[in-house]
Amino acid sequence: MNSLYGTTAFCGRRAVGSFGLVTVRSRMYLLATRSGTDRTYRVSRILDAEELSEPAQRPETVDLDHIWRRRSEQFLSGGDHFPVTVRVHPGRREELVDTALAVRAEQRISGDWAHLEVIFQDLRHAEWALWQLGLDAEALAPASLRDALGERAATLAARYRGRG
C-alpha cells in the first residue's frame, strides 16, 4: 500500500477509513474510522492490508495530535481495563511493554530496575504476561494478580517437587 492517509483499506477482515499515522514510544498507530466509529490500530498487529478504491470519509482538517490525546485519554480512563504496577528488569522491559495495552507511568528505582504502571485487558492477560517474564518481573499490585501468580508458582512447584 502506498499510503494509508485518506484511503479506505481492508485490514484483515475490517474495512477502515484511515486518516493518519501516529508514532508513540517507537510504535506506530493507524488512526481510522470503522462504520463511523473512531478506531485506533497498532500497525505492528496488522497482518495484511489492501487499499480499496473508495476514499475514506474524514474531516477536511485533521489534527492528529489532538485526536491522539483524546483517544489516549478515553482509552486510559476506560473501566474495562486491568491496571498493574510491576517491577521489571530493563532487559525484559520491552517485552512487558509489548504485551501490555498501554503504559501509564514509569520510574527508575534502585539499580536499573523500573516500576511501571501498565494496563492489561484483564487478570488473565496480566497473569500470562508476567508469567512469561519469570524472575525478571514482579507484580506489585493489585493483590489479586500477586495471589494468582503465587498460586500458579506453588502449583507448579508442587507438581515437580520430589519427582526424579
BAROTOR-165734 format. One record per residue: y negated, x negated, z of N, C-alpha, C in turn; residue number from 1; residue in three letters. Coordinates in pm, whole numbers. Atoms other than C-alpha are relative to their C-alpha. Last residue first. Example, Ala and Ser with C-alpha at 12.3 -4.5 7.8 and 13.67 -1.06 7.14 Angstrom:
      ny      nx      nz     cay     cax     caz      cy      cx      cz  num  residu
     119      82      -6     106   -1367     714    -109      77      73    2     SER
     119     -89       0     450   -1230     780    -120     -90       0    1     ALA
//
This chain:
      ny      nx      nz     cay     cax     caz      cy      cx      cz  num  residu
      -9     130      63    3767   -1305    3967      74       3    -129  164     GLY
     -96      -6     110    3638    -998    4139       2    -135     -72  163     ARG
    -138      19     -39    3485   -1027    4483     101       9    -114  162     GLY
     -27      74    -124    3145    -881    4395     151      -8      24  161     ARG
     -47     136      28    3115    -776    4031      37     -81     125  160     TYR
    -102      -2     105    3085    -398    4070      63    -138     -19  159     ARG
    -123     -51     -60    2899    -427    4399     115      -2    -102  158     ALA
     -52     104     -88    2633    -647    4236     132      44      62  157     ALA
     -53     106      84    2586    -394    3954      61    -111      84  156     LEU
    -120     -52      66    2549    -107    4198      65    -107     -87  155     THR
    -106      -9    -101    2307    -306    4414     130      50     -62  154     ALA
     -44     136     -32    2094    -403    4111     115       2     101  153     ALA
     -69      52     118    2075     -42    3989      56    -139      28  152     ARG
    -130     -67       6    1989      83    4336      82     -51    -118  151     GLU
     -83      50    -111    1712    -176    4369     139      61      -2  150     GLY
     -43     135      36    1572     -89    4024      90     -60     108  149     LEU
     -92     -11     113    1563     282    4108      54    -137     -41  148     ALA
    -127     -54     -48    1409     218    4452     103       6    -112  147     ASP
     -63     106     -80    1137      -7    4308     137      46      49  146     ARG
     -50     100      95    1066     259    4045      68    -114      74  145     LEU
    -114     -59      72    1039     536    4304      59     -97    -100  144     SER
    -122      18     -79     820     314    4524     122      56     -73  143     ALA
     -20     -86    -117     548     304    4259     135     -26      67  142     PRO
      22    -143     -25     454      24    4263      29      73    -130  141     ALA
      65      -7    -130     520    -350    4296     -25     146      40  140     LEU
      76    -124     -12     774    -374    4015     -58       5     141  139     ALA
     -27     -78    -120     878    -737    3995     -90     123      -1  138     GLU
      94    -108     -28     906    -942    3678      43      72     128  137     ALA
     133      39      46    1063   -1271    3568    -104     110      19  136     ASP
      75      59    -111    1373   -1208    3780    -141     -43     -40  135     LEU
     -74      66    -108    1519    -973    3521     -90     -50     110  134     GLY
      71     122     -38    1281    -894    3234      65     -74     116  133     LEU
     -14      99     107    1514    -640    3070     -62    -135      40  132     GLN
    -135      55     -12    1534    -449    3399      22    -109    -104  131     TRP
       2     103    -103    1156    -408    3386     138     -62      20  130     LEU
      85     112      39    1166    -227    3052       2    -112     103  129     ALA
     -63      75     109    1465      -5    3138     -82    -126     -32  128     TRP
    -117      67     -56    1316     102    3473      69     -86    -107  127     GLU
      46     112     -84     979     176    3313     118     -78      56  126     ALA
      57     102      89    1133     389    3036     -42    -123      80  125     HIS
    -111      60      74    1347     581    3287     -47    -112     -92  124     ARG
     -73      91     -88    1051     641    3518     112     -72     -75  123     LEU
     -58     -66    -118     843     793    3238      74    -105      82  122     ASP
     -20    -142      28     647     712    2923      44      74     124  121     GLN
    -125     -27      70     518     381    3056      12     150     -24  120     PHE
     -41    -139      12     166     274    3153     130       7     -80  119     ILE
     -43     -43     132      76     -71    3277      44     146       5  118     VAL
     -17    -144     -13    -120    -212    3570      29      49    -141  117     GLU
      44     -89     107     -63    -583    3551      19     144      44  116     LEU
     -23    -142     -34     -45    -845    3822     -54      81    -115  115     HIS
     108     -97      14     -16   -1198    3690      45     136      51  114     ALA
     -43    -140       1     191   -1504    3767    -121      92      -7  113     TRP
      31     -60     130      48   -1843    3671      36     147      -6  112     ASP
     -79      58     108      27   -1978    4022     -41      63    -131  111     GLY
     -42     137     -27    -129   -1742    4270      96     -53    -106  110     SER
     -17      24    -143    -267   -1430    4105      48    -142      18  109     ILE
     -83     116     -34    -407   -1355    3763       7     -12     151  108     ARG
      66     105     -76    -543   -1005    3704     100    -110      32  107     GLN
     -77     123     -18    -465    -734    3453     -81     -97      82  106     GLU
      73     110     -64    -573    -374    3405      93    -119      14  105     ALA
     125     -49     -60    -485     -55    3218     -82    -114      59  104     ARG
      35      85    -114    -224    -195    2979    -133      50      53  103     VAL
     137      52     -10     -76      65    2745     -11     -90     122  102     ALA
      87     -79      88     248     219    2619    -142     -54       0  101     LEU
      84    -100     -67     458     -56    2771     -81      78    -103  100     ALA
     -82    -118     -31     737    -230    2578     -81     109      69   99     THR
     -54     -62     121     512    -480    2401      81     124      29   98     ASP
     109     -72      67     316    -552    2719      49      72    -125   97     VAL
      34    -117     -81     635    -645    2903    -105      85     -70   96     LEU
    -115     -91      10     750    -875    2623     -25     128      79   95     GLU
       9     -69     129     403   -1027    2605     115      99     -19   94     GLU
     110     -98       2     408   -1107    2976      -3      81    -130   93     ARG
     -57    -129      36     750   -1278    2970    -105     109     -11   92     ARG
     -89      16     114     638   -1642    2972      62     131     -48   91     GLY
      74       6     126     346   -1550    3197      88     -13    -125   90     PRO
      12     141      37     578   -1440    3481     -68      -7    -136   89     HIS
     -79      51     111     513   -1078    3577     -28    -148     -24   88     VAL
      27     143      -4     402    -886    3884      90     -60    -105   87     ARG
    -109      97      12     403    -514    3812     -54    -142       9   86     VAL
      60     130     -32     194    -210    3895     114    -100       4   85     THR
     -80      98     -75     330      97    3716     -86    -123      27   84     VAL
      70     127     -28     168     414    3580      84     -90      92   83     PRO
     -54      58    -123     407     680    3440     -68    -135      24   82     PHE
     -38     140       6     245     902    3180      44     -49     137   81     HIS
    -141      11      35     230    1277    3130      49    -143      -5   80     ASP
     -85     -12    -117     -95    1328    3320     148     -21     -29   79     GLY
    -106    -100      15    -318    1199    3042      93      -1     119   78     GLY
      21    -103    -102    -619     998    3160     106     109      -5   77     SER
     -18      54    -134    -505     686    2977     -20     103     110   76     LEU
    -138      44     -21    -458     869    2648      23     -44     144   75     PHE
     -85    -119      -5    -788    1054    2662     144     -37      31   74     GLN
      30     -71    -125    -978     736    2748      88     123      15   73     GLU
     -55      80    -110    -806     545    2467     -22      69     134   72     SER
    -146     -18       0    -880     824    2219      66     -79     113   71     ARG
     -32    -137     -39   -1249     831    2312     151      22       7   70     ARG
      30     -16    -143   -1286     452    2301      40     138      50   69     ARG
    -100      73     -77   -1106     434    1964     -24      16     150   68     TRP
    -126     -74       8   -1321     709    1812     107     -69      84   67     ILE
      13    -122     -80   -1643     543    1932     132      77       3   66     HIS
      13      40    -140   -1544     201    1799      -5     123      90   65     ASP
    -130      36     -55   -1420     353    1472      -6     -40     147   64     LEU
      34     102     -99   -1749     527    1398     129     -36      72   63     ASP
    -104      26     -99   -1660     715    1077     -46    -113      91   62     VAL
      22     128     -67   -1919     872     853     103     -14     111   61     THR
      80      82      91   -1836    1145     600     -26    -140      58   60     GLU
     145     -17      -9   -1560    1281     826     -73     -92     -99   59     PRO
      62      76    -109   -1203    1267     702    -149      24       1   58     ARG
     114     -79     -44    -964    1470     489     -59     -71     121   57     GLN
       1     -47    -139    -741    1208     332    -123      85      25   56     ALA
      83      75     -95    -725    1186     -46      10      59     141   55     PRO
     116     -74     -50    -429    1331    -238     -79     -83     100   54     GLU
     110     -14      96    -207    1094    -440    -122      72      57   53     SER
     -13    -124      76      18     972    -162    -123      19     -87   52     LEU
     125     -69      25      35     613     -39      26     123     -87   51     GLU
      35      -5     142     371     504      92    -127      83     -15   50     GLU
     114     -86      34     471     390     436     -20      -3    -151   49     ALA
      14     -19     143     778     237     598    -119      92     -23   48     ASP
    -105      73      72     868     100     940     -16       8    -151   47     LEU
     -17     -71     127     552     197    1122      97     -81     -83   46     ILE
    -110     -97     -13     600      60    1474      21      83    -127   45     ARG
    -127      73      -8     394    -255    1411     120      94      13   44     SER
     -43      40     133     106     -31    1296     135     -72       4   43     VAL
      -6     145      -5      73     137    1635      62     -47    -131   42     ARG
    -132      60      22     -16     494    1545     -10    -152      12   41     TYR
      12     144      -2    -308     703    1670     140     -58     -10   40     THR
    -119      76     -34    -336    1072    1590     -32    -149      -3   39     ARG
      21     144     -10    -618    1326    1577     128     -68      46   38     ASP
       5      52    -137    -489    1673    1486     -19    -151      -4   37     THR
     129     -29     -63    -565    1845    1154     -17     -52     140   36     GLY
      12    -147     -11    -201    1852    1041    -127      37      75   35     SER
    -126     -58      47    -186    1479    1107      -7     149      27   34     ARG
     -21    -139     -40    -509    1286    1142     134      44     -58   33     THR
     -30     -96     107    -543     911    1138      -3     141      56   32     ALA
      63    -124     -44    -639     600    1330      12      98    -115   31     LEU
      48     -85     107    -392     322    1249     -56     126      63   30     LEU
     -27    -143     -10    -356      69    1527     -61      71    -120   29     TYR
      74     -82      95    -330    -311    1504      45     146      13   28     MET
     -81    -108      55    -228    -522    1799     -86      86     -90   27     ARG
     -87      50     106    -379    -863    1881      96     106     -56   26     SER
     -95      92     -61    -532    -729    2202     108     -44     -99   25     ARG
      26      13    -143    -698    -442    2012     109     -88      59   24     VAL
     -80     105     -62    -723    -424    1633     -44     -16     144   23     THR
      66      61    -114    -846     -96    1483      95    -106      55   22     VAL
     -88      90     -74    -758      43    1140     -82     -66     110   21     LEU
      42     130     -49    -935     338     985     109     -75      72   20     GLY
     143      27      19    -943     676     819     -44    -129      64   19     PHE
      52     117     -71    -583     770     757    -149     -14     -22   18     SER
     124      34      68    -467    1119     666     -65    -114      76   17     GLY
     119      18     -83    -107    1140     779    -119     -32     -89   16     VAL
     114      18      91     209    1274     616    -124      -6      87   15     ALA
     127     -66     -31     490    1217     863    -103     -30    -108   14     ARG
     -13    -139      41     857    1143     790    -130      77      19   13     ARG
    -126     -53     -51     827     765     797      18     141     -54   12     GLY
     -51     102     -90     462     714     720     127      54      64   11     CYS
    -122     -54     -55     359     919     415      62    -111      82   10     PHE
    -119      83       9       4     819     350     117      74      61    9     ALA
    -107     -73     -65    -309    1014     274     125     -84     -22    8     THR
    -109     -49      82    -583     773     195      91      89      82    7     THR
      35    -116      81    -925     711     341     110      53     -89    6     GLY
     125     -68     -29    -853     361     466     -24     114     -98    5     TYR
     -28    -123     -74    -485     269     439    -126      83      20    4     LEU
      93     -24    -110    -550      16     166      35     131      67    3     SER
     118      84      11    -334    -149    -100     -93      17     119    2     ASN
     116     -85       0       0       0       0    -123     -90       0    1     MET
//
